[in-house]
Each structure stands twice: as structure tokens, then as C-alpha cells.
């Protein structure tokens, strides 16, 4: 009943009703009550007073002075910005030990301490977002904070570089406060824990709760600090820290942690200043944090939060998380992208296909990472063609987005005259006389009239509240509003819409097509041909480079230059691959034709008679036979080429003709065959005569003597009539000596 009353009603009940009862009880009991009150007053005599109202007034006054100083610095040469920042940070840092002593040493004022820590985090947020020019002094400021107990011993020592690192100190104090509430508080205190965790999540993030529970974020936990926190958290006999604290981040340590993140571990920490009751309360605090994170995931799911909950629960919450994610998957584009990413990583093919088939319209251009994960996943599970279709559609969509962005600066590039001119430029050889002048003339003709770089005075006009005048540049962001604070999360949606990362999106899809998708290279060639049709000037690299040089000095067009540069590099690579593919196809076709010609030549050489067969083909009953000598073939008009030479052995036995035999004619064996490139020469002279009579039947060698054939070749005698017997050479005729 007392806990359910408001604070003012509780005070009224104590002073007006309960206090008078002390006078009516026996003296001994009244004395015992007074002794207890004196003991409590003595115990908390050294308890610091957390005056949040005074501290808020002090900090707000200095923040106002900082804002004024920022405005005065535009006119005056001097500035007190660094001194004001030092005072603000020093005031907050000196307050940390008081807050920790109240909640951990004295175990009182938990709600007041919680509000003080929230105010510290809100002040750091204001310092991070305040308009004061360069923030190097804020980010490099040395901030030492030491936590001491009642006896003056050092419990924790922080040495941070950067004022914003005070947030890590507040998380350390919050953890000790929650453990004290669970260990020494009553039911009223335990009921406050979920609400306070919700406040931390709202003002910081869900990752802050995990960082609070496990000392620091898991992504930056070095391998040497994994496990029991007592391994790297210790103090000497004098109370000084002898091992670097987990929150003592120097520049070198931070870079090492971020460059080589350790494996994800969620072991509960242990600090030496914790008694047994506090250490035993740590699992209960983890359950509170896990419940809060689960509630946050069911409202606004994210991939990082999903992984954290799985690690904290050791996988026991997997099915519950997947079911709640499927319910929320189609409520917004953010949840849809998270659902695609999570279901792909969990190898759930049916939910992925259902989401892609029914709700793919929720995808935005900046969700390409989740879509790529899902595309690779379905490609490896029997849907390769669907993955290739998505790949081609995304690449062409990125190319169209680049074309749309280019049209703002080159609105005339798609006119028929400019299309005809770019076709003529492409036909010119690189480095040809006059090509450079025609390229520059084409870019000038394609440029948007009046799309010059904005006057620098436009920015000054914007500062004074004067809007853009009608008829000026039609750029989406002529004054580069998005460049005033590139890290502002409030401008993330606008930056994704007006400054999309075209280059990263296009190159990541190309890499997935080459490495992770089956037959992705063939799809890239198809995309290449379509992009060339869409943007024909990409066939001339010097034209595209000239277009980039015209707009690269404008900050609002840097994303267009990057996207066009990615398209140009893709076109160059695919053109080279296309030429290699064409050469390979032509080589295969030539090899196939060569094989067919060789087969035809081989069959022709086997079917036609030998060149040195008996030329008297009109003799009846004549057959074909070798002449006992070897010689090269005589080419013919209708021949496919020189057939292979087949030498005949010089000592091959011949059929002896009737009558006296003429002396043998000795002929040397032919040398190696010489292949002649080009069409064979037409036969003339004796070869034409021999070639004219090759079409008839050939007589066997026992009908025509070899010397008769030789005499015919030499033009001494006429061919004998069919059936004529072999005769010896006439007197004075040809002989071996004559031939020699």
C-alpha cells in the first residue's frame, strides 16, 4: 500500500500519521527506532548529494555560451570554444564518481541517479550535434575519471580520448546500479529495472544495453579480454589499476580492436570489487536485458539485434524470433530487408521465395545487400534461373538510375542528332585526327543549357534565409545541403534517395554474378549489350571520360561520376570478354571446317586413280597399278588441295611384260612434301595433257611397258592403240642415256 502511493503522499503519511505513533509506543521500542535512524544517518553521512537541477542549470548555461561563441567566431577572430568545452566535460566527469558512490556504495537514490545519467548522455548528444565547426577538440580531448570507494581506494580508473567516451563510463555505472538494486533493493526497486532499461534503449540504442551488460560491445572485444573479466580487471594493494581497463581506449588500441574483431562471446563479466550477492544478481540482470531486447526486436527488428539475441540465449529463441519476424516482414521496407537477410542466413528457402514472389515491391535500391544474400541463397537451392533474372534486373536498374542522373547535366545526349554523331565518333580510330575535337563538341552539344556550377554566393544566401530564385539550376541539391553534415543520421533517407551509392551497388552485383552465381558471366554479357543500347556513348571511353571531367568538380554530382565510372569499367571488361568469345567461336568454326576439308580430301584421294597410272584409259580391260617409281602429285583445277604423298618402295616387284625387257629407269625417292598455302597452280604443258586423259580407265602395267610411257612423256612417240603389244624401243629411240 505504501509503495503504491505517490511520493508526496508517502511523505505525508510518514510525517502526519506514522511519526506521532512513535510517541505512543513503549520507551524501549521508541529508543530502538531512534537508534536505527541514527545508524542510517551515520552510514549515509558521506553520501554525495545529486543536485540534478543545479547541474542542469550549470551545463545549459555553458551550452548557450558555446552556441553564442560559435556565432561570434564568424565575425571575430578569437573564440572561447575550447575553454567552454573543457569546462563542460570536466563538470560532467567530476560528477561520475558521486553518482557511482550513491548507487553502489550507499545503495540509495537509484531513480535520481538514473535521471542524472540520462542527463549526462543527453548533454553528450547535444555536444555531438551542435553547430560549432570543427570537432577535433571534442573528439581528441583527454578525459580522466577515477572511481573511489569510501576508504579512498581506486576501484576503477578510466582514461579516455574523446569527450563522447564518457558514455562508456555511464554504462559502467548503470550496470553497478542495476546489480545493487537487484542484490540489496526490495520489490519496488526491482520493478523499476525494466523501465530504466527502456530509457537507456530510447536515449542510446539496443547495442548500449549489450555493451553495458558485457562491459563493451562485442564487435570491439579483443581476444585477450574474452572470458572472465577478472583476467584483465585488477587493482594493486594500493588500489591503483595494474591492468589497462576495458574502457581505456587509446587510438592505437581502438584501431587494433576494429581491424581484427574477436569472435562473438557473451560470457558474463566478473569484477573484483563485486561481492558475492552482486555477482549472483548478474544472471537476473541478463534476463531483464534479454526481455527488453526481445520486445524491441518484435517492434523494430534488425539483423544485428537478431544475432545478439541468439548469442545471449544460446540459440533457444531462434524459432520465436523467426516467427515474430515473419509477422513483421511486410510492414515496411526496413523489416522486409531484414527478413530476407535473416531467412537467407538461416537457410529457409520457402519464406525467402514467398517474400520475393509476393512482396518484392517493398525493396528499395539501398536494400541491395539483403537482396544479394537472398539471390545467392536461392541460386544454390535449385532456382539458378530466378537468381540470374534478379541479377540482370538489378544491373539494368542501376544503369537506368545512372542514366537518369546523367540527364540532369546532359539532357540533350539522347537526341537523334547526338545519337548519330556518337555513332560516327565510335567508328573513328582512337587517336585519329579530329576525334578529340568531335568528342568535345559532342559533350558540349549534349550538356544541359545553363547547368553550370552554382555561384558560391548561393550558399551565403541560403544562410540568410533567401531561397533559390526561379530559373536557376535544376539540380536536386544545388546548395549541397547534404554535405553540411555527412554523418547526420537524420539525412540518411534523403542521402539514399538523392545520393545513391551507384558504384558500390553496381560493382557488388557484378562481383556476385561472376563469383557466386552459376552462368553469371553469360548474363553479364547480355547486360552489356543492353547497356550499350541504352548508353551508346560508353562504346567510346574518351567520350565518357570527358563527361566525367565536366561534372567531377561538383560535390552534388560525385555519385554520378562514380556510377558512370563503374559502368565504363564494366563495359571495357565485357567488351574484352566478348571479343575473346568471338575469337574462340571463330577458331572452333575454322577447326570444324578444316576437319571437314581433310576428311573430304582423304576420301577423294582414296577414290580417284593415282596420278601416275596408265594414261591410256581407253584401252579395254585395263586396270590400275603402280609404275614402280614415286613422284609428287600433279594439282588439278577441281582438287581440294595437295593430297598426302604416299611413297612406293623402289624395289617393289613388278609384273614382267612379254618380250625383251627395257633397261630399268633409276629414279631417286622424293623428298618431304611441301605444303603450299593458297589455291594450286593450273597445270600447263605436259601436265595438262596427262591431266586430260586421267578420266578414263587405266591399263595394267603388263599391257603398257614403262619405256613406252616414258617415251610418251618425252614426246618421242604417240600413245599406242588399245591392245597393242609391248615392243622394244625403235632404233635411235630413247634410252637410259638419253633420259640422263
Secondary structure as GFF3:
##gff-version 3
##sequence-region A 1 740
A	DSSP	alpha_helix	7	13	.	.	.	ID=ss1
A	DSSP	pi_helix	14	18	.	.	.	ID=ss2
A	DSSP	alpha_helix	19	24	.	.	.	ID=ss3
A	DSSP	alpha_helix	27	43	.	.	.	ID=ss4
A	DSSP	alpha_helix	52	72	.	.	.	ID=ss5
A	DSSP	alpha_helix	81	100	.	.	.	ID=ss6
A	DSSP	pi_helix	101	105	.	.	.	ID=ss7
A	DSSP	alpha_helix	110	129	.	.	.	ID=ss8
A	DSSP	alpha_helix	136	139	.	.	.	ID=ss9
A	DSSP	beta_strand	142	148	.	.	.	ID=ss10
A	DSSP	beta_strand	154	161	.	.	.	ID=ss11
A	DSSP	three_ten_helix	163	165	.	.	.	ID=ss12
A	DSSP	alpha_helix	166	184	.	.	.	ID=ss13
A	DSSP	alpha_helix	187	203	.	.	.	ID=ss14
A	DSSP	alpha_helix	206	213	.	.	.	ID=ss15
A	DSSP	three_ten_helix	218	220	.	.	.	ID=ss16
A	DSSP	three_ten_helix	223	225	.	.	.	ID=ss17
A	DSSP	three_ten_helix	229	231	.	.	.	ID=ss18
A	DSSP	alpha_helix	251	259	.	.	.	ID=ss19
A	DSSP	alpha_helix	276	280	.	.	.	ID=ss20
A	DSSP	alpha_helix	282	299	.	.	.	ID=ss21
A	DSSP	alpha_helix	303	313	.	.	.	ID=ss22
A	DSSP	alpha_helix	318	328	.	.	.	ID=ss23
A	DSSP	alpha_helix	333	345	.	.	.	ID=ss24
A	DSSP	alpha_helix	349	359	.	.	.	ID=ss25
A	DSSP	three_ten_helix	360	362	.	.	.	ID=ss26
A	DSSP	three_ten_helix	365	367	.	.	.	ID=ss27
A	DSSP	alpha_helix	368	379	.	.	.	ID=ss28
A	DSSP	alpha_helix	384	407	.	.	.	ID=ss29
A	DSSP	alpha_helix	416	427	.	.	.	ID=ss30
A	DSSP	alpha_helix	435	446	.	.	.	ID=ss31
A	DSSP	alpha_helix	457	463	.	.	.	ID=ss32
A	DSSP	three_ten_helix	481	483	.	.	.	ID=ss33
A	DSSP	three_ten_helix	489	491	.	.	.	ID=ss34
A	DSSP	alpha_helix	492	498	.	.	.	ID=ss35
A	DSSP	alpha_helix	502	515	.	.	.	ID=ss36
A	DSSP	alpha_helix	520	534	.	.	.	ID=ss37
A	DSSP	three_ten_helix	536	539	.	.	.	ID=ss38
A	DSSP	alpha_helix	541	551	.	.	.	ID=ss39
A	DSSP	three_ten_helix	555	557	.	.	.	ID=ss40
A	DSSP	alpha_helix	558	607	.	.	.	ID=ss41
A	DSSP	alpha_helix	686	692	.	.	.	ID=ss42
A	DSSP	alpha_helix	706	714	.	.	.	ID=ss43
A	DSSP	alpha_helix	736	739	.	.	.	ID=ss44
###
